[in-house]
C-alpha cells in the first residue's frame, strides 16, 4: 500500500515537472520572439551596382535592441533594387546601400544625384601607381603653359596647378569593386564630378597633361595654391628694373615780352602850295 502511494506521488511529480518544463520553454520562446525581428542579410557577396534577386538575400532573426538603422525587414522591398555599394556575405542590407527604386543596374546606379561620371586616360604614373582605387578621393593636377606676359619677359611659362579637389573615384578600367586594396595599374579612371567640374576637367586635359594626386579619405579641407612655375620652383627672383639717371632740370625760359604797336596819332590833312619859287603849306 505504501509502495503504491509512493509510486503515485512520484508519477504526479514527474508529470508536474514535465508540464513546468513545457510552460517555461514556451515562455522563453515567446520572450525571445518578442525581442527579435526579421532582417534581410546578404546570402552571398554582392558587388556594387548589382540588381538584387531572391537568392542573394535571406531573412534572419535580429535582436530588436540592436537593429541597424535603415535595415530591411520585408523581403518584398528588395525586389528589383540595385546596390550602391558592395555588400559582404552575412552583412545586413540597409536602405543607405541601395539605389532609389526604379534605378537600372550598372555604374549609373552609383552616381549620386546631380553628379556625372567622366573617364580620363591615365598611366602607371598619372594613376598614382595603381593606388587610386574605387572609393578613394583624388585631386586633379594639370601641367600647362601660362598665359603670355604673365611668366616674365613676355614669354609663356610652364605652370602646374591643382584645378579640382576631393574627386571620388567611381571605377578603374571596367571594375567598380571597392573591396580590394591591392593597387591596379590601368589605363582609364572614372571620376564622379559635378557638371561644372566636368567642364573644367575636359578643358584641363585639352590644354595640358593631367595627374592624379591621392588624398586622405577623411581630409575635407580645401587648398588654394597659386600653382608652381619655373620661377617659384628654382626660387629665381625677378631682376630689379634698371635705374635711369635723373636728367638735369631745364632752365626756365622766360617768355619774350610782347611788342605793343601803338597806332600813330592822327595828323590833320595838309596841302603844300607852290607859287613860283615860293612853297607854303596849308592845313585844313
Secondary structure by P-SEA (a helix, b strand, c coil): caaaaaaaaaaaaaaaaaaaaaaaaaaaaaaaaaabbbbbbbccccccccccccccbbbbbcccccccccccccccccccccccccccccccccccccccccccccccccccccbbbbbbbbcccccccccccccbbbbbbbbbbcccccccccbbbbbbbbcccbbbbccccccccccccccccccbbbbbbcaaaaaaaaaaaaabbbbbbbbbccccbbbbbccccccccccccccccccccccccccccccccbbbbbccccccbbbbbbcccbbbbbcc
